[in-house]
Amino acid sequence: MREMLTYLAAALPRFSSPAARLLAVQCALRADTSAYVRLPGGLLRSMRLCGRGELWEELEHAGWLRRTACRYPHVEAQLLDAAVFAQRPGRRV
C-alpha cells in the first residue's frame, strides 16, 4: 500500500484535490489486469464521492484515467497510466 501511495503522489499533479486522490486510490486498487475499473455506487456514496463529476474530470485532465461509462449506480473507467500495475506485483497473477 505504501508503494501505491508513493506512486500516486508522484503520478498525480500537485493541484489534485484530496478527494480526487482518494478516488485515484480506489481506482488503482480495484483495477483489473486490463486497466479497467468499475466502482459501485454504494462505494462512491459511502466515501461521499457520488455525483462528484468534477473529481473524475480532474483525473481525466491529469491524463490518469478516462471514464468509459457512467451508468447509475456505478462508474466505469480505464486507467491510462500503465505504471500503476508496477506498484502491485501480486495483482497480475
N, C-alpha and C positions, 0 to 999 in steps of 0.2 A: 504494500500500500504506500509505503514511503516513497518508493521509486515512481509510482504513478503520480503522486502529488508533486514531486520534484519535476517530473516531465511536464505536467500541466502548468506549473509555474513558469517554465521556460517557453512552452509552446504557445500559450495564450498571451495576447498583448497586455501590457501593464494597465491599460484603461478598462480592462474587463471587470465587470461588477462581481461582487461576491456571489450573487445569485446565479450569474452566468457560469461562474467557476464551479458551483455546486452542480449545476446541470451538466457541465462537461465531465465532472467526476462520475456522475450516474451513467452518462452515455458511454464513457470509456470502460466502466466496469461491466456494463450489460451488453456490449457489442459482441456480435458473433464473429466467426472467423472470416466472414466476407465483409466486415466493417459495417454491417447494418445493425441498427439498434431500434428496438420498439419499446417505448416507455408507456406503461399503462396509465390511464387517467387517475386511478387511485393513488399511485405512487406520486404523480405530479401534484395532486391535491394535498397529500399528506406533507409534502415539502413546501407547500404554498407556492408552487410554480405553475399551477394550472391557469391557462388563459394569459400567460405572460409571453406573448409573441415577441416582445422586444428582446427577450433573452436569447431566443432562437436566432433572431436577426443579428444579434451581437456576435454569436458564434459563427454564423454564416459570413458576416462581414470580415471576420478574422480569417476566413478560409479554412476553418477547422472542421466544419460539417456542412451538409446540405439536407434540408428537410425533403423527404420523398412523399410523405402523406401526413395529413392532419385529419384523420377520421376520429370523430368523437367516439369513445373517450380516450383514445391513445394517439401518440405521435410517433411517426417513424422517421428515421434519418440515416444517412450514410456518413461515416467518418471519412474525411478526406486526407487526414494525416496518418500515413502508414506507420509512423514511428510509435504510435500508441501500442501496437502489438509487441514491440520490443520490450515494453515495460512489464509484460505479463507472460513470462516464458511458459508457464503451465497451461495457458489458455488454448494454444494450438493443438494440444494433444487430444 
